[in-house]
Amino acid sequence: MILESIVTTINQDGSVNVSPMGPTVNGTLQNFELRPFNTSQTFANLKRTRSGVVHVTDDVGLIAKSAIGKLAPLPEFFPAKKITGQVIANTCRWYEFQVEYIDENSARTNINCKTLHTGRVRDFWGFNRAKHAVIEAAIMATRLDFLPREEIQEQFQRLETIILKTGSNQESEAFELLSEHVGHQTGNNASA
């Protein structure tokens, strides 16, 4: 199963890299696989430090902003307990991990990880179609280089309907940010 989440890693200058990522997980999350592109900052950091933190969160604004590189200011963090890393303070739960194996034989690297420590900050809000729609839109916004423009526009129109019917201000604002980003990249308004 792929669990949509946020991964934090430490950059070479000591700053925190925040990236949405969907690790392949089992029921216990004791071991999981990350598949970053080998050109990504997350990959470079994991190869160098061999550790990071996976966050399970319902904050779709954070997911949307980090997906398109517009996460400013950075969220509040606190130090991880078992690794040199940072935990997002407003997460639901987190998993500190170490890298056990890296396979670089394809464009998307396979990184096998082992959980060293887990913690919980707050309850997960619950299922909401609008939150899921924002996550789908964020994923599409990261694939502008290889998805057809028409497919993106059709998907954004469908997702916008879901967000308008079932979302709150958080989902609407996150979707608007993603729509503007996609519109600038494709030369059109993605949701119009």
Secondary structure as UniProt FT lines:
FT   STRAND          5..10
FT   TURN            12..13
FT   STRAND          16..21
FT   STRAND          24..25
FT   STRAND          31..34
FT   TURN            38..39
FT   HELIX           41..49
FT   STRAND          51..56
FT   HELIX           60..67
FT   TURN            68..69
FT   STRAND          77..79
FT   STRAND          86..88
FT   TURN            89..90
FT   STRAND          93..103
FT   STRAND          110..120
FT   HELIX           129..141
FT   TURN            142..146
FT   HELIX           149..166
FT   HELIX           169..186
FT   TURN            190..191
//
